[in-house]
């Protein structure tokens, strides 16, 4: 894929899965052996594990919306930086439902195999998210 095609791909992925909360369409964006590294403390192996983690997130934050801030590519990798904004309605990551709104940044480095995402590294501003939820 060219950089322009990858740009369009990432934007479609973010709109469909992140903003549309459409976890059923994940398979058209990721490989069967997807590995997603979250914050350096855990890795999700395969689309089902990723789908389950994000389903828990969307359940707790049903109004979650992602805004893309930056996007660029080098070789088989891309980096996108954006901002999540959401209201916590249910327990998540051990934090009881707060009803609080939060806004936090996330940076994702993705590695592509052909036209699909094969691996990514996800870093988000957990400190400010947890602070806004009153968990610190």
N, C-alpha and C positions, 0 to 999 in steps of 0.2 A: 504494500500500500504506500502511496505517496503521502507526504506530510499533510496535504490538503484533504486527502481521503481519511487519514487518521483523525484530523481535526473534526471533520464531519461525524466520524464514527464516535469519538468521545462525547461530542455534544448530543448525539442521538442516545447514547448509552445513559448519560446523566439525566436527560429529560425523561426517558422511558423508565429507567429503573430507580434512580434517586428521587426524581420529582413525581413521577407517575406511580411510584411504589409498586411497579409491575414486576414482581419477582418471577412470574412465570415466563417472562421473555428473556431471562438471564442467559439461557442456553445459546441464544443467537449471538451473544457478546463474548462468552468465555469458553475456554477449552474444557474438555472433560477432566483434565488433571490440574485445574486451576489451583494455585497455592497463593493464599492471601495472608500476608504477614501484618498483624495489627499491633502497632506500638512496640514492636520488638519483644512482646511478652507472650504472644500466642500466634499460631498459624492455623488457618482454616484450610483444610485439604478437600478440594472438590466443590463443585457448584452447590451441592445440597447443604454442606456445612455453612457456606457463605449465605445461602438463601435463608437458612434457619436463624443465623445471627442477625441478619438484616430484618427478618420478620419480627424478631423480638424488639429490635430498635423501633421499627415502624409502629408496632403495637403500643409501645410506651410513648412514642412521639408521633401521633397520627397526623399532625399537621406539618411534619418535617419537610422543609424546602431547602434546596441546595442552589446557591448562586455561584457560578463559575467566575473566578477572578483572573486567572492566568492559565495558559496552556501552551506547551511547546514540546518539540520532539527532537530526538537525536538517535539515529540508527533505529534499532528495534524497541526503543523505550520512549515513553512520553511522561510528562509531568503535568499534573493539573492541580491547581490550588483554588480552593473555594471556601465558602462560608455556609454552614448549616444554621438554620434558625428553626426553633421548634418549642413546643410546650409539652412538658412531661406530664402525662396523664396516668401512667401506670408505673409499677416498680421496674427498674432497669439497673443492671450492674450493681445490685444490692442496695440501691437508693430507692426508698419508698416514694410513691407518687407525690409530687409536690405541687402540681398545678402551675409551676413557674415557667416563664419563657426564658429561653437561653439562646445565645448566639456564639458560635465558636468556629474557628478555622480548621481546615484539614488540608494536608498535602498528600497526594497520592503519586507514586512513581509506578508506572505500569510497563510491563514487558510484553510485547506482542509476539505471537507465533502466527504468521499469515495474517488473517483478518480477524483474529480473536485475541483477547487478553488471556495470557497464560500465567502471569504472576504479577502480584502488586505488593507494594509496601505502603501501608497507611499510617500516617502520623497525624494525630489531631490534638488540639489544645485541651487536653483532659483537665488540666488544672483550672482553667477558666470555666469550662463546662461544669465541673463539680462544684466550683465556688458559686456559680449562678444558681445551681440547684440546692445550695445550702448544705452540701455534703462534706464540706471542709470545716 
